[in-house]
Amino acid sequence: MDIATLIGIVAGLGVIGAAISLGGDFGSFVNVPSILVVFGGTIAATFIKFPLKDVMSAFKTGASIAFKNVSADPQAIYDQAIEMANIVRKNGLLGLENVEIENDIFKRGVRLCTDGHNLDIVKDTMSREVNLSILRDEVGERMFRGIGETAPAFGMIGTLVGLVQMLSSLDDPSSIGPAMAVAMLTTLYGAILANLIALPIADKLAFKVDVDRNIKDLILQSVLQLHGNQNPSVMEEILAGYLPVGAVRDDDSDE
């Protein structure tokens, strides 16, 4: 689990809550009409922006990525690819049939090779699967970014509603306070939802999607090189560019 995401959200809400409690009554910052305008309006706009069948799956995918660490380790994939390259040089592609591979995409790519498919079929099939996987992840990022862009707008809408209510009832002093609360708190709720939750999660998703894209490109290139029975030493140089900055290959670490 990516504990940093949870820590950031909890810490941010905690700081805001502490500031409110130290400065006055916490209950005065809870306003149901403001909550309805911001959260209800943002949810409604999200359903308008995205197809209904994709909203829940995109939210689930996005939340899963945001609160989980990237599962695949590029160094481990690199090391296993080089190990398999040595096997292929000695025993051919059929020598990979009994190799245990944890990553599902990598496993399917190697299976395509051992099943005897030609290079074009392997490349097209793997590229399509990688692109579809990345696309699913990107939908979650776009949805959270859309929430972050929409929430402040509904905060402003709530502010305008509150101001209209306040101006239309200036002859009744008792109604000015509640109307002003709606006007101010909707802006606050929209800013918190956008800048503490939605947009930071969208940014983290974008970062993790880039990392995942690099890992999947590493897997794709590994499969293609294995299919071509590439020399392990040459393969090391080809795949090294996909490793994170500062990563050390096994042969370098032994020197």
Buried (B, 14 or more C-beta within 10 A) or exposed (E): EBEEBEEBBEEBEEEBEEEBEEEEEEEEBEBEBBBBBBBEBBBEBBEEBBEEEBBEBBBEBBBEBBBEEBEBBBBEBBBBBBEBBEBBBEEEBEBBEEEEBEBEBBBBBBBBBBEEBEEEEBBEBBBEBBEEBBEBBBBBBBBBBBBBBBBBBBBEBBBBBBBEBBEEBEEEEEBBEBBBBBBBBBBBBBBBBBBBBBBBBBBBBBEBBEBBBBBBBBBBBBBBBBBEEBBBEEBBEBBEEBBEEEEEBEEEEEE
